[in-house]
Amino acid sequence: MDMQAAQALVRFGLGRRGTEPAPTDPAHWLAAQLQGPDPARIASAPSTARGLAALLEDRARRRTAKLAVATAPMTPAATTANTLTANSMTANTMTPNTRAPAEMTPGPASSNGASNGTPEGAPAGAAARPATQTPRPPISASRAVFEADARAELDNALITPTPFRERLVWFWTNHFTVSIRQGGCQPLVGAFIEEAIRPNVTGRFETMLLAVMRHPAMLLYLQNAESVGPDSPAGLRGHRGLNENLARECMELHTVSPAAGYTQADVTNFARILTGWSVDLRGDPPGFLFRRQAHEPGTPVLMGRTFPPDEAGGEAALRFLANHPSTHRFLATKLARQFVADDPPADAVRQIEGVLRDTRGDLGAAAAALITLPAAWQPGTKFKTPQELVVSSLRAMSLDANAMPPLLGVLGGLGQPVWNAPAPNGWSDRAADWAAPEAMMRRVDWAYGFSGRIGERDPIELADAALGPQLSDATLTAMRHAGARRDAMTLLLTSPEFQRR
């Protein structure tokens, strides 16, 4: 494997998987992944209908639990028990489990991803729950859907034959962040990725933007489903008003960015344009619904342009924003930051911006242009996020399904819980936000725990397969002097060249 092949695998891809054949023509290998439909087949088959059904089921369970509290005999024990059950059901729906996994603490790991007797996701050394202890209530339907979808998406990343395309799915999913911190989104993020993001990563940006903005996950996350025009029939009847979250984040984070010079009046007018864009949980099928009774009448002005009323006005406004020159510049900067450097050179940004401008937002053409940037082929200029580190480590080790660690707990323990970004701007793409001393120590602890899975394999061979010519003499020498296979593998996973891409 030469240097270009090694760089293609780690910068554009997700890391080499075991000893799979390295590309002999790296640029062609990458470009070929942008052609045709995405080959991914997510095992859990995420769908909006399934996610919204889970939300309805959880709402019904909470109503039942509250009714049980209201009708139960007023004894202290019964009241406390019922209240705890209702609260636990709500917590299971709203809050992800981000406890540190077994592998966050050095110690022997079993083949199923937890220390002996330790529940998945619990800290190493924790005792199994005694049989006599009151069992926790079952997780909510929303949580069950989330866990199945998240695991299936991560499993796909470990085996995908098109890792460049998968990295683009990750990039655009983060660009259009939907976080399970908003409880109603928990069973919908997988469907959001499969319905709005994955089909559009090589299509037109305006197509992706429309799919994203109409998706129930985004409408619930940024609360547009409850936004009502103050002068609409519903607003006049119920004295309800605008919610500007979706309009603000769409302009600031998804399209033109503040560099476009828009005003607060533009944000408010855009929010008026988007009133009525809502969700029907009980439709056939359930999903997006334009509620005309909630739509603000009139023809508001957005960044100097007037848009028609009703749903068509929202679509026209989104197309205008998608193809705005400021959007092309903003997207080009983010793409260059992901594939070139934290502070990408201006000429790289200009090249991608020009492609987006000339093709009216063709994301496939922009991705192909990234391959041609000389700066994108300079090794080590990007620092891996926890998700990138864990996935590339598992691909390097090429573990079978039975030996996989509990990935949801692992990523939570490393500071990047799956689909749980703290804010709508998503996870940072800069090294400074991931390389703090405490975060680095967590990586070392996890690497030591995970390296216990090496078994009888030769860590030097794994290092050569994973990094090829990017493996430094210093790391190779340290691995050869290690006292055990596990120690040598830990040195590989914590080496500068493996932590970077």
Contacts in CASP RR format, 6 or more apart in sequence:
PFRMAT RR
TARGET T0000
AUTHOR 0000-0000-0000
METHOD contacts of the structure
MODEL  1
MDMQAAQALVRFGLGRRGTEPAPTDPAHWLAAQLQGPDPARIASAPSTAR
GLAALLEDRARRRTAKLAVATAPMTPAATTANTLTANSMTANTMTPNTRA
PAEMTPGPASSNGASNGTPEGAPAGAAARPATQTPRPPISASRAVFEADA
RAELDNALITPTPFRERLVWFWTNHFTVSIRQGGCQPLVGAFIEEAIRPN
VTGRFETMLLAVMRHPAMLLYLQNAESVGPDSPAGLRGHRGLNENLAREC
MELHTVSPAAGYTQADVTNFARILTGWSVDLRGDPPGFLFRRQAHEPGTP
VLMGRTFPPDEAGGEAALRFLANHPSTHRFLATKLARQFVADDPPADAVR
QIEGVLRDTRGDLGAAAAALITLPAAWQPGTKFKTPQELVVSSLRAMSLD
ANAMPPLLGVLGGLGQPVWNAPAPNGWSDRAADWAAPEAMMRRVDWAYGF
SGRIGERDPIELADAALGPQLSDATLTAMRHAGARRDAMTLLLTSPEFQR
R
1 16 0 8 1.000
1 22 0 8 1.000
1 468 0 8 1.000
1 469 0 8 1.000
2 469 0 8 1.000
3 379 0 8 1.000
3 469 0 8 1.000
3 470 0 8 1.000
4 26 0 8 1.000
4 27 0 8 1.000
4 377 0 8 1.000
5 22 0 8 1.000
5 23 0 8 1.000
5 24 0 8 1.000
5 26 0 8 1.000
6 16 0 8 1.000
6 22 0 8 1.000
6 379 0 8 1.000
6 467 0 8 1.000
6 468 0 8 1.000
6 469 0 8 1.000
6 470 0 8 1.000
7 26 0 8 1.000
7 377 0 8 1.000
7 379 0 8 1.000
7 470 0 8 1.000
8 23 0 8 1.000
8 26 0 8 1.000
8 27 0 8 1.000
8 29 0 8 1.000
8 30 0 8 1.000
8 164 0 8 1.000
9 15 0 8 1.000
9 16 0 8 1.000
9 22 0 8 1.000
9 23 0 8 1.000
9 163 0 8 1.000
10 16 0 8 1.000
10 379 0 8 1.000
10 392 0 8 1.000
10 467 0 8 1.000
10 470 0 8 1.000
10 501 0 8 1.000
11 339 0 8 1.000
11 376 0 8 1.000
11 377 0 8 1.000
11 379 0 8 1.000
11 382 0 8 1.000
11 501 0 8 1.000
12 30 0 8 1.000
12 163 0 8 1.000
12 164 0 8 1.000
12 167 0 8 1.000
12 339 0 8 1.000
12 370 0 8 1.000
12 371 0 8 1.000
12 376 0 8 1.000
13 163 0 8 1.000
13 164 0 8 1.000
13 166 0 8 1.000
13 167 0 8 1.000
14 157 0 8 1.000
14 160 0 8 1.000
14 163 0 8 1.000
14 166 0 8 1.000
14 167 0 8 1.000
14 388 0 8 1.000
14 391 0 8 1.000
14 392 0 8 1.000
14 395 0 8 1.000
15 163 0 8 1.000
15 391 0 8 1.000
15 392 0 8 1.000
15 395 0 8 1.000
15 396 0 8 1.000
15 466 0 8 1.000
15 501 0 8 1.000
16 22 0 8 1.000
16 395 0 8 1.000
16 396 0 8 1.000
16 465 0 8 1.000
16 466 0 8 1.000
17 158 0 8 1.000
17 159 0 8 1.000
17 395 0 8 1.000
17 396 0 8 1.000
17 398 0 8 1.000
18 395 0 8 1.000
18 396 0 8 1.000
18 397 0 8 1.000
18 398 0 8 1.000
18 462 0 8 1.000
18 465 0 8 1.000
18 466 0 8 1.000
19 398 0 8 1.000
19 465 0 8 1.000
23 29 0 8 1.000
23 30 0 8 1.000
27 371 0 8 1.000
27 372 0 8 1.000
30 164 0 8 1.000
30 371 0 8 1.000
31 368 0 8 1.000
31 371 0 8 1.000
33 162 0 8 1.000
33 163 0 8 1.000
33 164 0 8 1.000
33 165 0 8 1.000
34 164 0 8 1.000
34 165 0 8 1.000
34 202 0 8 1.000
34 364 0 8 1.000
34 367 0 8 1.000
34 368 0 8 1.000
36 202 0 8 1.000
37 199 0 8 1.000
38 162 0 8 1.000
38 165 0 8 1.000
38 169 0 8 1.000
38 198 0 8 1.000
38 199 0 8 1.000
38 201 0 8 1.000
39 160 0 8 1.000
39 161 0 8 1.000
39 162 0 8 1.000
40 156 0 8 1.000
40 160 0 8 1.000
40 162 0 8 1.000
40 166 0 8 1.000
40 169 0 8 1.000
40 198 0 8 1.000
41 156 0 8 1.000
42 149 0 8 1.000
42 152 0 8 1.000
42 153 0 8 1.000
42 156 0 8 1.000
42 190 0 8 1.000
42 194 0 8 1.000
43 152 0 8 1.000
43 155 0 8 1.000
43 156 0 8 1.000
44 145 0 8 1.000
44 148 0 8 1.000
44 149 0 8 1.000
44 151 0 8 1.000
44 152 0 8 1.000
46 145 0 8 1.000
46 149 0 8 1.000
46 152 0 8 1.000
46 190 0 8 1.000
46 191 0 8 1.000
46 193 0 8 1.000
46 194 0 8 1.000
46 195 0 8 1.000
47 191 0 8 1.000
47 194 0 8 1.000
47 195 0 8 1.000
48 188 0 8 1.000
48 191 0 8 1.000
48 195 0 8 1.000
48 215 0 8 1.000
48 216 0 8 1.000
48 217 0 8 1.000
48 285 0 8 1.000
48 286 0 8 1.000
48 287 0 8 1.000
49 285 0 8 1.000
49 286 0 8 1.000
49 287 0 8 1.000
50 145 0 8 1.000
50 187 0 8 1.000
50 191 0 8 1.000
51 142 0 8 1.000
51 145 0 8 1.000
51 187 0 8 1.000
51 188 0 8 1.000
51 191 0 8 1.000
52 187 0 8 1.000
52 188 0 8 1.000
52 216 0 8 1.000
52 279 0 8 1.000
52 281 0 8 1.000
52 286 0 8 1.000
52 287 0 8 1.000
53 141 0 8 1.000
53 286 0 8 1.000
54 140 0 8 1.000
54 141 0 8 1.000
54 142 0 8 1.000
54 144 0 8 1.000
54 145 0 8 1.000
54 187 0 8 1.000
55 141 0 8 1.000
55 142 0 8 1.000
55 184 0 8 1.000
55 187 0 8 1.000
55 188 0 8 1.000
55 281 0 8 1.000
56 281 0 8 1.000
56 282 0 8 1.000
57 141 0 8 1.000
58 89 0 8 1.000
58 93 0 8 1.000
58 140 0 8 1.000
58 141 0 8 1.000
58 142 0 8 1.000
61 89 0 8 1.000
61 140 0 8 1.000
61 141 0 8 1.000
62 86 0 8 1.000
62 89 0 8 1.000
62 90 0 8 1.000
62 93 0 8 1.000
65 82 0 8 1.000
65 85 0 8 1.000
65 86 0 8 1.000
65 89 0 8 1.000
66 86 0 8 1.000
68 82 0 8 1.000
68 85 0 8 1.000
68 86 0 8 1.000
69 79 0 8 1.000
69 82 0 8 1.000
69 83 0 8 1.000
69 86 0 8 1.000
72 78 0 8 1.000
72 79 0 8 1.000
72 82 0 8 1.000
85 137 0 8 1.000
88 136 0 8 1.000
88 137 0 8 1.000
89 137 0 8 1.000
89 140 0 8 1.000
92 137 0 8 1.000
92 139 0 8 1.000
92 140 0 8 1.000
92 142 0 8 1.000
92 143 0 8 1.000
93 140 0 8 1.000
93 142 0 8 1.000
93 143 0 8 1.000
93 183 0 8 1.000
93 184 0 8 1.000
93 186 0 8 1.000
94 183 0 8 1.000
94 184 0 8 1.000
94 186 0 8 1.000
96 143 0 8 1.000
96 146 0 8 1.000
96 180 0 8 1.000
96 186 0 8 1.000
96 417 0 8 1.000
96 418 0 8 1.000
96 420 0 8 1.000
97 121 0 8 1.000
97 408 0 8 1.000
97 409 0 8 1.000
98 409 0 8 1.000
98 412 0 8 1.000
98 413 0 8 1.000
98 415 0 8 1.000
98 417 0 8 1.000
98 420 0 8 1.000
99 121 0 8 1.000
99 122 0 8 1.000
99 123 0 8 1.000
99 409 0 8 1.000
99 412 0 8 1.000
99 413 0 8 1.000
100 121 0 8 1.000
100 123 0 8 1.000
100 409 0 8 1.000
100 412 0 8 1.000
100 413 0 8 1.000
101 113 0 8 1.000
101 114 0 8 1.000
101 120 0 8 1.000
101 121 0 8 1.000
101 405 0 8 1.000
101 406 0 8 1.000
101 409 0 8 1.000
101 410 0 8 1.000
101 412 0 8 1.000
101 413 0 8 1.000
101 446 0 8 1.000
102 109 0 8 1.000
102 113 0 8 1.000
102 114 0 8 1.000
102 115 0 8 1.000
102 118 0 8 1.000
102 120 0 8 1.000
102 121 0 8 1.000
102 122 0 8 1.000
102 123 0 8 1.000
102 124 0 8 1.000
102 125 0 8 1.000
102 405 0 8 1.000
102 406 0 8 1.000
102 449 0 8 1.000
103 109 0 8 1.000
103 113 0 8 1.000
103 124 0 8 1.000
103 405 0 8 1.000
103 410 0 8 1.000
103 445 0 8 1.000
103 446 0 8 1.000
103 449 0 8 1.000
103 450 0 8 1.000
104 123 0 8 1.000
104 124 0 8 1.000
104 410 0 8 1.000
104 413 0 8 1.000
104 414 0 8 1.000
104 442 0 8 1.000
104 445 0 8 1.000
104 446 0 8 1.000
105 123 0 8 1.000
105 124 0 8 1.000
105 125 0 8 1.000
105 445 0 8 1.000
105 449 0 8 1.000
106 124 0 8 1.000
106 445 0 8 1.000
106 448 0 8 1.000
106 449 0 8 1.000
107 115 0 8 1.000
107 124 0 8 1.000
107 448 0 8 1.000
107 449 0 8 1.000
108 115 0 8 1.000
108 452 0 8 1.000
109 115 0 8 1.000
109 405 0 8 1.000
109 449 0 8 1.000
109 450 0 8 1.000
109 452 0 8 1.000
109 453 0 8 1.000
110 116 0 8 1.000
111 402 0 8 1.000
111 403 0 8 1.000
111 453 0 8 1.000
112 120 0 8 1.000
112 402 0 8 1.000
113 120 0 8 1.000
113 403 0 8 1.000
113 404 0 8 1.000
113 405 0 8 1.000
113 406 0 8 1.000
114 120 0 8 1.000
114 121 0 8 1.000
114 122 0 8 1.000
114 406 0 8 1.000
115 124 0 8 1.000
115 125 0 8 1.000
115 126 0 8 1.000
117 127 0 8 1.000
117 128 0 8 1.000
118 124 0 8 1.000
118 125 0 8 1.000
118 126 0 8 1.000
118 127 0 8 1.000
118 128 0 8 1.000
119 126 0 8 1.000
119 128 0 8 1.000
119 129 0 8 1.000
120 406 0 8 1.000
120 409 0 8 1.000
121 406 0 8 1.000
121 408 0 8 1.000
121 409 0 8 1.000
129 135 0 8 1.000
139 147 0 8 1.000
141 187 0 8 1.000
142 183 0 8 1.000
142 184 0 8 1.000
142 186 0 8 1.000
142 187 0 8 1.000
143 186 0 8 1.000
143 187 0 8 1.000
145 186 0 8 1.000
145 187 0 8 1.000
146 180 0 8 1.000
146 186 0 8 1.000
146 187 0 8 1.000
146 189 0 8 1.000
146 190 0 8 1.000
146 419 0 8 1.000
147 408 0 8 1.000
149 187 0 8 1.000
149 189 0 8 1.000
149 190 0 8 1.000
149 191 0 8 1.000
150 189 0 8 1.000
150 190 0 8 1.000
150 408 0 8 1.000
150 418 0 8 1.000
150 419 0 8 1.000
151 407 0 8 1.000
151 408 0 8 1.000
153 190 0 8 1.000
153 193 0 8 1.000
154 391 0 8 1.000
154 407 0 8 1.000
154 418 0 8 1.000
155 401 0 8 1.000
156 166 0 8 1.000
157 163 0 8 1.000
157 166 0 8 1.000
157 170 0 8 1.000
157 391 0 8 1.000
158 391 0 8 1.000
158 394 0 8 1.000
158 395 0 8 1.000
160 166 0 8 1.000
164 367 0 8 1.000
165 201 0 8 1.000
165 202 0 8 1.000
167 338 0 8 1.000
168 201 0 8 1.000
168 202 0 8 1.000
168 363 0 8 1.000
168 367 0 8 1.000
169 193 0 8 1.000
169 197 0 8 1.000
169 198 0 8 1.000
169 201 0 8 1.000
170 387 0 8 1.000
171 334 0 8 1.000
171 335 0 8 1.000
171 338 0 8 1.000
172 197 0 8 1.000
172 200 0 8 1.000
172 201 0 8 1.000
172 208 0 8 1.000
172 363 0 8 1.000
173 192 0 8 1.000
173 193 0 8 1.000
173 197 0 8 1.000
174 421 0 8 1.000
174 426 0 8 1.000
174 427 0 8 1.000
174 429 0 8 1.000
175 253 0 8 1.000
175 254 0 8 1.000
175 334 0 8 1.000
176 196 0 8 1.000
176 197 0 8 1.000
176 208 0 8 1.000
176 212 0 8 1.000
176 218 0 8 1.000
176 254 0 8 1.000
177 253 0 8 1.000
177 421 0 8 1.000
177 423 0 8 1.000
177 424 0 8 1.000
177 425 0 8 1.000
177 426 0 8 1.000
177 427 0 8 1.000
178 185 0 8 1.000
178 188 0 8 1.000
178 189 0 8 1.000
178 192 0 8 1.000
178 217 0 8 1.000
178 218 0 8 1.000
178 221 0 8 1.000
178 419 0 8 1.000
179 185 0 8 1.000
179 221 0 8 1.000
179 419 0 8 1.000
179 420 0 8 1.000
179 421 0 8 1.000
179 422 0 8 1.000
179 423 0 8 1.000
179 424 0 8 1.000
179 426 0 8 1.000
180 186 0 8 1.000
180 189 0 8 1.000
180 419 0 8 1.000
180 420 0 8 1.000
181 420 0 8 1.000
181 421 0 8 1.000
181 422 0 8 1.000
182 220 0 8 1.000
182 221 0 8 1.000
182 223 0 8 1.000
184 220 0 8 1.000
184 221 0 8 1.000
185 217 0 8 1.000
185 220 0 8 1.000
185 221 0 8 1.000
188 215 0 8 1.000
188 216 0 8 1.000
188 217 0 8 1.000
188 220 0 8 1.000
189 217 0 8 1.000
189 419 0 8 1.000
190 217 0 8 1.000
190 419 0 8 1.000
191 215 0 8 1.000
191 217 0 8 1.000
192 212 0 8 1.000
192 215 0 8 1.000
192 217 0 8 1.000
192 218 0 8 1.000
195 211 0 8 1.000
195 215 0 8 1.000
196 208 0 8 1.000
196 211 0 8 1.000
196 212 0 8 1.000
196 214 0 8 1.000
196 215 0 8 1.000
196 217 0 8 1.000
196 218 0 8 1.000
197 208 0 8 1.000
197 211 0 8 1.000
197 212 0 8 1.000
199 211 0 8 1.000
200 207 0 8 1.000
200 208 0 8 1.000
200 211 0 8 1.000
200 363 0 8 1.000
201 208 0 8 1.000
201 363 0 8 1.000
201 364 0 8 1.000
201 367 0 8 1.000
202 363 0 8 1.000
202 364 0 8 1.000
202 367 0 8 1.000
203 362 0 8 1.000
203 363 0 8 1.000
203 364 0 8 1.000
204 322 0 8 1.000
204 360 0 8 1.000
204 361 0 8 1.000
204 362 0 8 1.000
204 363 0 8 1.000
205 322 0 8 1.000
205 323 0 8 1.000
205 327 0 8 1.000
205 331 0 8 1.000
205 356 0 8 1.000
205 361 0 8 1.000
205 362 0 8 1.000
205 363 0 8 1.000
206 318 0 8 1.000
206 319 0 8 1.000
206 322 0 8 1.000
206 323 0 8 1.000
206 360 0 8 1.000
206 361 0 8 1.000
208 363 0 8 1.000
209 254 0 8 1.000
209 255 0 8 1.000
209 318 0 8 1.000
209 321 0 8 1.000
209 322 0 8 1.000
210 315 0 8 1.000
210 318 0 8 1.000
210 319 0 8 1.000
210 322 0 8 1.000
212 218 0 8 1.000
212 254 0 8 1.000
213 219 0 8 1.000
213 246 0 8 1.000
213 250 0 8 1.000
213 274 0 8 1.000
213 277 0 8 1.000
213 318 0 8 1.000
214 277 0 8 1.000
214 288 0 8 1.000
215 288 0 8 1.000
216 225 0 8 1.000
216 279 0 8 1.000
216 286 0 8 1.000
216 287 0 8 1.000
216 288 0 8 1.000
218 224 0 8 1.000
218 246 0 8 1.000
219 225 0 8 1.000
219 246 0 8 1.000
219 277 0 8 1.000
219 278 0 8 1.000
219 279 0 8 1.000
219 288 0 8 1.000
220 279 0 8 1.000
221 424 0 8 1.000
222 243 0 8 1.000
222 245 0 8 1.000
222 246 0 8 1.000
222 249 0 8 1.000
222 424 0 8 1.000
223 243 0 8 1.000
223 245 0 8 1.000
223 246 0 8 1.000
224 243 0 8 1.000
224 245 0 8 1.000
224 246 0 8 1.000
224 247 0 8 1.000
224 274 0 8 1.000
224 276 0 8 1.000
224 277 0 8 1.000
224 278 0 8 1.000
225 277 0 8 1.000
225 278 0 8 1.000
225 279 0 8 1.000
226 240 0 8 1.000
226 243 0 8 1.000
226 278 0 8 1.000
227 241 0 8 1.000
227 242 0 8 1.000
227 243 0 8 1.000
227 244 0 8 1.000
227 246 0 8 1.000
227 271 0 8 1.000
227 274 0 8 1.000
227 275 0 8 1.000
227 276 0 8 1.000
227 277 0 8 1.000
227 294 0 8 1.000
228 234 0 8 1.000
228 235 0 8 1.000
228 238 0 8 1.000
228 240 0 8 1.000
228 241 0 8 1.000
228 242 0 8 1.000
228 275 0 8 1.000
228 276 0 8 1.000
228 294 0 8 1.000
229 235 0 8 1.000
229 240 0 8 1.000
229 241 0 8 1.000
229 242 0 8 1.000
229 272 0 8 1.000
229 275 0 8 1.000
229 276 0 8 1.000
229 294 0 8 1.000
229 295 0 8 1.000
229 296 0 8 1.000
230 236 0 8 1.000
230 240 0 8 1.000
230 241 0 8 1.000
230 242 0 8 1.000
230 296 0 8 1.000
231 296 0 8 1.000
231 297 0 8 1.000
232 275 0 8 1.000
232 276 0 8 1.000
232 293 0 8 1.000
232 294 0 8 1.000
232 295 0 8 1.000
232 296 0 8 1.000
232 297 0 8 1.000
233 293 0 8 1.000
233 294 0 8 1.000
234 240 0 8 1.000
234 291 0 8 1.000
234 293 0 8 1.000
234 294 0 8 1.000
235 241 0 8 1.000
235 294 0 8 1.000
242 268 0 8 1.000
242 271 0 8 1.000
242 272 0 8 1.000
242 275 0 8 1.000
242 296 0 8 1.000
243 271 0 8 1.000
244 267 0 8 1.000
244 268 0 8 1.000
244 271 0 8 1.000
246 271 0 8 1.000
246 274 0 8 1.000
246 277 0 8 1.000
247 267 0 8 1.000
247 268 0 8 1.000
247 270 0 8 1.000
247 271 0 8 1.000
247 273 0 8 1.000
247 274 0 8 1.000
248 267 0 8 1.000
248 271 0 8 1.000
249 424 0 8 1.000
250 270 0 8 1.000
250 318 0 8 1.000
250 321 0 8 1.000
251 257 0 8 1.000
251 260 0 8 1.000
251 262 0 8 1.000
251 266 0 8 1.000
251 267 0 8 1.000
251 270 0 8 1.000
251 321 0 8 1.000
252 258 0 8 1.000
253 424 0 8 1.000
253 425 0 8 1.000
255 321 0 8 1.000
255 322 0 8 1.000
255 324 0 8 1.000
255 326 0 8 1.000
255 327 0 8 1.000
255 330 0 8 1.000
256 262 0 8 1.000
256 303 0 8 1.000
256 321 0 8 1.000
256 324 0 8 1.000
256 326 0 8 1.000
256 327 0 8 1.000
256 330 0 8 1.000
257 326 0 8 1.000
257 327 0 8 1.000
257 329 0 8 1.000
257 330 0 8 1.000
259 326 0 8 1.000
259 329 0 8 1.000
259 330 0 8 1.000
260 303 0 8 1.000
260 324 0 8 1.000
260 326 0 8 1.000
262 303 0 8 1.000
266 302 0 8 1.000
266 303 0 8 1.000
269 300 0 8 1.000
269 301 0 8 1.000
269 302 0 8 1.000
270 300 0 8 1.000
270 302 0 8 1.000
270 317 0 8 1.000
272 296 0 8 1.000
272 298 0 8 1.000
272 300 0 8 1.000
273 296 0 8 1.000
273 300 0 8 1.000
273 302 0 8 1.000
273 307 0 8 1.000
273 313 0 8 1.000
273 314 0 8 1.000
273 317 0 8 1.000
274 314 0 8 1.000
274 317 0 8 1.000
275 294 0 8 1.000
275 295 0 8 1.000
275 296 0 8 1.000
276 290 0 8 1.000
276 291 0 8 1.000
276 292 0 8 1.000
276 294 0 8 1.000
276 295 0 8 1.000
276 311 0 8 1.000
277 288 0 8 1.000
277 290 0 8 1.000
277 311 0 8 1.000
277 314 0 8 1.000
278 288 0 8 1.000
278 289 0 8 1.000
278 290 0 8 1.000
278 291 0 8 1.000
278 294 0 8 1.000
279 286 0 8 1.000
279 287 0 8 1.000
279 288 0 8 1.000
279 289 0 8 1.000
280 286 0 8 1.000
280 287 0 8 1.000
280 288 0 8 1.000
280 289 0 8 1.000
281 287 0 8 1.000
283 289 0 8 1.000
290 310 0 8 1.000
290 311 0 8 1.000
292 310 0 8 1.000
295 309 0 8 1.000
295 310 0 8 1.000
295 311 0 8 1.000
297 309 0 8 1.000
298 309 0 8 1.000
299 306 0 8 1.000
299 307 0 8 1.000
299 308 0 8 1.000
299 309 0 8 1.000
300 306 0 8 1.000
300 307 0 8 1.000
301 307 0 8 1.000
302 317 0 8 1.000
302 320 0 8 1.000
303 320 0 8 1.000
303 324 0 8 1.000
305 320 0 8 1.000
307 313 0 8 1.000
307 314 0 8 1.000
307 316 0 8 1.000
307 317 0 8 1.000
307 320 0 8 1.000
308 316 0 8 1.000
321 327 0 8 1.000
322 361 0 8 1.000
323 360 0 8 1.000
323 361 0 8 1.000
325 357 0 8 1.000
328 353 0 8 1.000
328 354 0 8 1.000
328 356 0 8 1.000
328 357 0 8 1.000
328 361 0 8 1.000
329 349 0 8 1.000
329 353 0 8 1.000
331 352 0 8 1.000
331 353 0 8 1.000
331 356 0 8 1.000
331 366 0 8 1.000
332 349 0 8 1.000
332 350 0 8 1.000
332 351 0 8 1.000
332 352 0 8 1.000
332 353 0 8 1.000
332 354 0 8 1.000
332 356 0 8 1.000
332 366 0 8 1.000
333 344 0 8 1.000
333 349 0 8 1.000
334 429 0 8 1.000
335 352 0 8 1.000
335 366 0 8 1.000
335 367 0 8 1.000
335 370 0 8 1.000
336 344 0 8 1.000
336 345 0 8 1.000
336 348 0 8 1.000
336 349 0 8 1.000
336 352 0 8 1.000
336 370 0 8 1.000
336 373 0 8 1.000
337 343 0 8 1.000
337 344 0 8 1.000
337 429 0 8 1.000
337 430 0 8 1.000
338 382 0 8 1.000
338 429 0 8 1.000
339 370 0 8 1.000
339 373 0 8 1.000
339 376 0 8 1.000
339 382 0 8 1.000
340 348 0 8 1.000
340 370 0 8 1.000
340 373 0 8 1.000
340 375 0 8 1.000
340 376 0 8 1.000
340 381 0 8 1.000
340 382 0 8 1.000
341 375 0 8 1.000
341 378 0 8 1.000
341 381 0 8 1.000
341 382 0 8 1.000
342 381 0 8 1.000
342 382 0 8 1.000
342 383 0 8 1.000
342 429 0 8 1.000
342 430 0 8 1.000
342 431 0 8 1.000
342 432 0 8 1.000
344 375 0 8 1.000
345 375 0 8 1.000
348 373 0 8 1.000
348 375 0 8 1.000
348 376 0 8 1.000
351 369 0 8 1.000
351 372 0 8 1.000
351 373 0 8 1.000
352 366 0 8 1.000
352 369 0 8 1.000
352 370 0 8 1.000
352 373 0 8 1.000
355 362 0 8 1.000
355 365 0 8 1.000
355 366 0 8 1.000
355 369 0 8 1.000
356 362 0 8 1.000
356 365 0 8 1.000
356 366 0 8 1.000
359 365 0 8 1.000
359 366 0 8 1.000
370 376 0 8 1.000
375 381 0 8 1.000
379 470 0 8 1.000
379 497 0 8 1.000
379 500 0 8 1.000
380 497 0 8 1.000
380 500 0 8 1.000
380 501 0 8 1.000
381 500 0 8 1.000
382 431 0 8 1.000
382 500 0 8 1.000
382 501 0 8 1.000
383 430 0 8 1.000
383 431 0 8 1.000
383 434 0 8 1.000
383 435 0 8 1.000
383 499 0 8 1.000
383 500 0 8 1.000
383 501 0 8 1.000
384 392 0 8 1.000
384 434 0 8 1.000
384 499 0 8 1.000
384 500 0 8 1.000
384 501 0 8 1.000
385 416 0 8 1.000
385 427 0 8 1.000
385 428 0 8 1.000
385 429 0 8 1.000
385 434 0 8 1.000
386 411 0 8 1.000
386 412 0 8 1.000
386 414 0 8 1.000
386 415 0 8 1.000
386 416 0 8 1.000
386 434 0 8 1.000
386 443 0 8 1.000
387 411 0 8 1.000
387 416 0 8 1.000
387 418 0 8 1.000
388 501 0 8 1.000
389 414 0 8 1.000
389 443 0 8 1.000
389 493 0 8 1.000
389 499 0 8 1.000
390 407 0 8 1.000
390 410 0 8 1.000
390 411 0 8 1.000
390 414 0 8 1.000
390 446 0 8 1.000
392 466 0 8 1.000
392 498 0 8 1.000
392 501 0 8 1.000
393 447 0 8 1.000
393 450 0 8 1.000
393 493 0 8 1.000
393 498 0 8 1.000
394 404 0 8 1.000
394 405 0 8 1.000
396 462 0 8 1.000
396 465 0 8 1.000
396 466 0 8 1.000
397 450 0 8 1.000
397 453 0 8 1.000
397 454 0 8 1.000
397 462 0 8 1.000
399 453 0 8 1.000
403 453 0 8 1.000
405 450 0 8 1.000
405 453 0 8 1.000
407 418 0 8 1.000
408 417 0 8 1.000
408 418 0 8 1.000
409 417 0 8 1.000
410 446 0 8 1.000
411 417 0 8 1.000
411 418 0 8 1.000
412 418 0 8 1.000
412 420 0 8 1.000
413 442 0 8 1.000
413 446 0 8 1.000
414 439 0 8 1.000
414 442 0 8 1.000
414 443 0 8 1.000
414 446 0 8 1.000
415 439 0 8 1.000
415 442 0 8 1.000
416 427 0 8 1.000
421 427 0 8 1.000
428 434 0 8 1.000
443 494 0 8 1.000
443 499 0 8 1.000
444 490 0 8 1.000
444 494 0 8 1.000
447 489 0 8 1.000
447 490 0 8 1.000
447 493 0 8 1.000
447 494 0 8 1.000
448 486 0 8 1.000
448 490 0 8 1.000
449 486 0 8 1.000
449 490 0 8 1.000
450 493 0 8 1.000
451 485 0 8 1.000
451 486 0 8 1.000
451 487 0 8 1.000
451 489 0 8 1.000
451 490 0 8 1.000
451 493 0 8 1.000
452 486 0 8 1.000
452 489 0 8 1.000
454 462 0 8 1.000
454 485 0 8 1.000
454 486 0 8 1.000
454 489 0 8 1.000
455 485 0 8 1.000
456 485 0 8 1.000
457 485 0 8 1.000
458 485 0 8 1.000
459 479 0 8 1.000
459 482 0 8 1.000
459 485 0 8 1.000
459 488 0 8 1.000
459 489 0 8 1.000
459 492 0 8 1.000
460 476 0 8 1.000
460 479 0 8 1.000
460 480 0 8 1.000
460 488 0 8 1.000
462 489 0 8 1.000
462 492 0 8 1.000
463 471 0 8 1.000
463 475 0 8 1.000
463 476 0 8 1.000
463 479 0 8 1.000
463 492 0 8 1.000
464 471 0 8 1.000
466 492 0 8 1.000
466 498 0 8 1.000
467 497 0 8 1.000
467 498 0 8 1.000
470 497 0 8 1.000
471 497 0 8 1.000
472 495 0 8 1.000
472 496 0 8 1.000
472 497 0 8 1.000
475 491 0 8 1.000
475 492 0 8 1.000
475 495 0 8 1.000
475 496 0 8 1.000
475 497 0 8 1.000
478 491 0 8 1.000
479 488 0 8 1.000
479 491 0 8 1.000
479 492 0 8 1.000
480 488 0 8 1.000
482 488 0 8 1.000
482 491 0 8 1.000
492 498 0 8 1.000
END
